C-alpha cells in the first residue's frame, strides 16, 4: 500500500517537473511575444489528438462542466500565465505562482469542505519561502497588468483543480483532459487570431519546442496531474506543484549556465521540505482517520455485545 501511494506521488510530480521546463523552452525555442499563440498551440492540437484517441464526447450534464473546467484550467490559465511571464520579472512571476497551494486549499475548504490542517498550511508557507529564495529578485517597477494576470492565473487554476475534485468524472483521466484541452483551445483560437493575427513562420527549434510543450508539458503532464487530484487531497497535490520552480532553476543552472548560490540552494531545500512535509501530513491524517474508524467500529461492537448480554 505504501509503495502504491508513493507511485501516485511520483506520477503526480511528473506534471510540475514538465511544467518547470516551460520557461526555458519558451525563452530558447519559441517565437517572442506570442503568448496567445503559445497557449493555443499547447491546448487545441493536443486536445484534438487525445479526443481522437479516446473517441468519447461529454454526456449531456458534462458539456457545461467540461467547458467550465477547460476555461479555468486551460482557456484562461494559459494566456494569463504567459502574460504574467512577459510583463513581470521571472522571479516575481514564479513566486506569485507558488502561492497556488494556498489558493487551492482555500477553494478546497469552500467548495468541497476539505480542511487543510495546520501542518499542511505550514508546509505551504515553507515551500513558498523556498520559492522566494530560489527566484525572487528586485522587481523594480511592477506592471499592474502583469500582477493582475499572475494573481488571476493562480485563482482560475486553483478553482479548476478543486472543481475536478468536486465533480467525479464519469470517464478516465485521459478523456477528461481531452475535453478540457479542446474546450480551452476553442475559446483561445478566435481570440489569438484577432489579437495576434496569423502565426509567424516557425523554424525547426520552435516546432520542437511546441511539440515538447504539447506532449510532455501538456497532454502527459495534465493526465498525471488530474490522476493525482483524483487519488489525493487537493491541497496535498498542489504542494507537489512547488517542484515546478525547483526544476526551472535547476535547468537554468545546467543548461543556461546561471549561477546557483547558497541562497538558491537553501531555497531548493525549503521547497522540497515543504512538499515532503505536506505529504507526510496527509499520511498522518489518513492514519488518524483509519484509527478513529477502527475505534468507532470496536466501540460499536462492544455496545452490541453489552446490549446482547
Secondary structure, DSSP 8 states (H G I E B T S, - for coil): -HHHHHHHHHHHHHHHHHHTTHHHHHHHTS-TT-HHHHHHHHHHHHHHHHHHHH-----TTHHHHHHHHHIIIIIIHHHHHHHHHHHS-HHHHHHHHTTHHHHHHHHHHHHS-----HHHHHHHHHHHHHHHHHH-----S--HHHHHHHHHHHHHHHHHHHHHHHS--SS-HHHHHHHHHHHHHHHHHHHHHHHH-S-----HHHHHHHHHHHIIIIIIHHHHHHHHHHHS-HHHHHHHTTHHHHHHHHHHHHTS-----HHHHHHHHHHHHHHHHHHHHHHHHHHHHHHHHHHHHHHHHHHHHHHH-
